[in-house]
Amino acid sequence: MSADARLAGIGDEAAPGLGGQLAAVAGLGWRRLELRTLDGVPLARLPEDGVRRAADRLRAAGVAVAGVASKIGDWSRPVTGDFSLDTRELDALAVRCALLDTRLVRIMSYPSGGLDAPEWGRRVRARLRELARRAEDRGLVLAHENCAGWAGARADRMLDLVTGIGSPALRLLFDTGNGVPHGYPAPPLLRAIVPHVAHVHVKDATRGPDGDVAYVPPGEGDAGVAECLRILFDHGYDGVLSIEPHVSLRPHA
């Protein structure tokens, strides 16, 4: 591992409440959390006072926030849906990120909602261009994950987004384990996009003969985690490795 790599954990994979999440990273000797939900509530829906109290607890514990999850463009929001859901969520997260002293927001690139590929792509690009503009104005970085959506499993589409939109507020989040459930080998995809990767999730999985996916500790599955990490470090990646094992919790299942 690179000496500069920083370890974090996605907190609600360890415990629902902030106390348990802090205890988990403390037990591992880590100083960073990635926040998705607290007590089962997505961060964007938490009252500001609650986020302010959480920020105080994090600072008191000496734990930084590596980034936050959003539902922007995820499996629950087709590109044919109400775009204001995403713009309102981004506005809410901008306030919460300022309280938590973090800039990174995880996003995806929308299910098709039944559109053909050209129209799907056109609408995704239009939405992410607008979201990137708003994020840049608020000092945020949107990190698109290789998961659900138009660009979720294709390097060419990810590159289309980041180079075509051309905003410093739109980068890529690479998850080592997503290739197994989504049907592609992770290392070749990573090689194509690695210059644009700003954040990394680490997980691993296996696919059985019946097609069922089982999540396993990193390094014990078929995702090629070690090879992915070598690609990242060989390219000079020195950002956060955020552990998302999906062993005890799969939030979208």
DAVENGI-V355156 format. One record per residue. PHI is phi in degrees with one decimal (* if undefined). NEAR is the number of other ideal C-beta (glycine too) atoms within 8 Angstrom. Layout:
PHI & NEAR
PHI & NEAR
This chain:
* & 5
-57.9 & 7
-64.0 & 4
-92.9 & 5
-66.8 & 12
-119.0 & 10
-93.7 & 10
-142.6 & 14
-133.5 & 17
-76.3 & 13
-58.5 & 15
-75.5 & 13
-74.6 & 12
-99.1 & 10
-164.1 & 10
-70.9 & 8
-94.6 & 8
-64.0 & 11
-58.8 & 7
-68.0 & 10
-66.2 & 15
-65.0 & 13
-63.0 & 9
-65.3 & 12
-70.3 & 16
-62.9 & 10
-63.1 & 6
-90.1 & 8
78.1 & 4
-95.3 & 9
-125.1 & 6
-140.9 & 15
-126.7 & 15
-106.4 & 16
-102.3 & 12
-121.9 & 11
-138.9 & 12
-126.3 & 15
53.6 & 7
81.3 & 6
-104.2 & 8
-56.7 & 10
-56.6 & 15
-65.3 & 10
-97.5 & 6
-73.1 & 12
-59.1 & 5
-58.3 & 9
-61.8 & 6
-65.8 & 9
-67.7 & 13
-63.4 & 9
-65.1 & 8
-62.5 & 12
-62.1 & 11
-63.4 & 8
-64.8 & 10
-62.7 & 14
-63.2 & 8
-61.9 & 6
-85.7 & 8
71.5 & 5
-111.8 & 12
-91.6 & 9
-99.6 & 13
-76.4 & 13
167.6 & 15
-131.7 & 16
-88.6 & 13
-135.3 & 14
-101.2 & 11
-62.9 & 13
72.2 & 16
-82.5 & 13
-59.8 & 9
-93.9 & 4
-130.5 & 13
-64.1 & 9
-68.2 & 15
-85.2 & 8
-84.2 & 8
-77.3 & 4
-64.6 & 8
-64.4 & 6
-58.7 & 10
-76.2 & 12
-66.7 & 11
-67.0 & 8
-65.1 & 12
-62.9 & 16
-60.9 & 9
-64.8 & 10
-70.6 & 14
-59.6 & 12
-65.5 & 9
-70.8 & 14
-64.3 & 13
-62.7 & 7
-65.2 & 10
-91.5 & 13
58.1 & 8
-137.0 & 10
-119.9 & 8
-91.0 & 12
-126.4 & 17
-77.5 & 12
-133.5 & 14
-131.4 & 14
-128.5 & 14
69.0 & 16
-61.9 & 9
-74.8 & 11
62.4 & 10
90.5 & 5
-75.2 & 10
-74.0 & 5
-59.6 & 7
-61.5 & 6
-70.2 & 8
-56.3 & 14
-62.4 & 11
-60.5 & 8
-68.7 & 12
-61.3 & 16
-60.4 & 12
-64.4 & 8
-67.6 & 13
-70.9 & 16
-62.1 & 10
-67.9 & 10
-64.5 & 15
-64.3 & 13
-60.4 & 10
-66.4 & 11
-63.8 & 16
-61.1 & 11
-63.2 & 6
-97.7 & 8
74.9 & 6
-103.6 & 14
-122.7 & 12
-88.9 & 14
-111.5 & 14
-80.2 & 17
-91.4 & 14
-76.3 & 16
-141.4 & 11
-73.1 & 10
114.0 & 13
-56.1 & 11
-103.3 & 13
-64.3 & 13
-121.6 & 10
-129.3 & 8
-62.3 & 9
-62.8 & 7
-74.3 & 11
-61.3 & 14
-66.2 & 11
-56.9 & 11
-66.2 & 15
-72.7 & 13
-84.7 & 7
-69.6 & 7
-77.2 & 11
66.3 & 5
-108.6 & 10
-66.4 & 6
-89.7 & 11
-125.7 & 14
-129.3 & 14
-117.0 & 13
-111.3 & 14
-106.1 & 15
-105.1 & 13
-64.3 & 17
-96.7 & 19
-73.4 & 14
-64.4 & 15
-65.8 & 14
-70.3 & 9
-97.2 & 10
84.4 & 5
-144.7 & 7
-76.2 & 7
-72.8 & 14
-58.0 & 10
-62.2 & 8
-62.6 & 14
-61.9 & 13
-56.3 & 8
-74.7 & 9
-112.9 & 14
-55.1 & 12
-63.0 & 5
-105.1 & 10
-81.9 & 15
-109.3 & 10
-158.3 & 15
-134.2 & 14
-104.2 & 14
-115.0 & 14
-151.9 & 15
-145.1 & 18
-157.5 & 15
-127.6 & 10
-118.7 & 10
-79.1 & 8
-61.4 & 3
-87.4 & 4
90.7 & 6
-70.0 & 6
-99.9 & 10
-121.5 & 8
-90.0 & 12
-134.7 & 9
-57.0 & 7
-52.8 & 12
98.9 & 7
-104.6 & 6
-118.8 & 13
-108.4 & 8
-81.4 & 13
73.2 & 11
-59.1 & 13
-61.1 & 7
-65.1 & 8
-60.8 & 14
-64.5 & 12
-62.6 & 8
-60.1 & 12
-61.5 & 13
-69.7 & 11
-62.5 & 6
-87.1 & 8
91.9 & 5
-61.8 & 11
-131.9 & 7
-87.4 & 10
-84.3 & 13
-105.8 & 11
-102.2 & 15
-77.8 & 13
-132.5 & 13
-69.3 & 11
58.4 & 10
-79.2 & 8
-104.8 & 5
-147.4 & 7
-123.5 & 6
-64.3 & 7
-98.3 & 5
-77.1 & 3
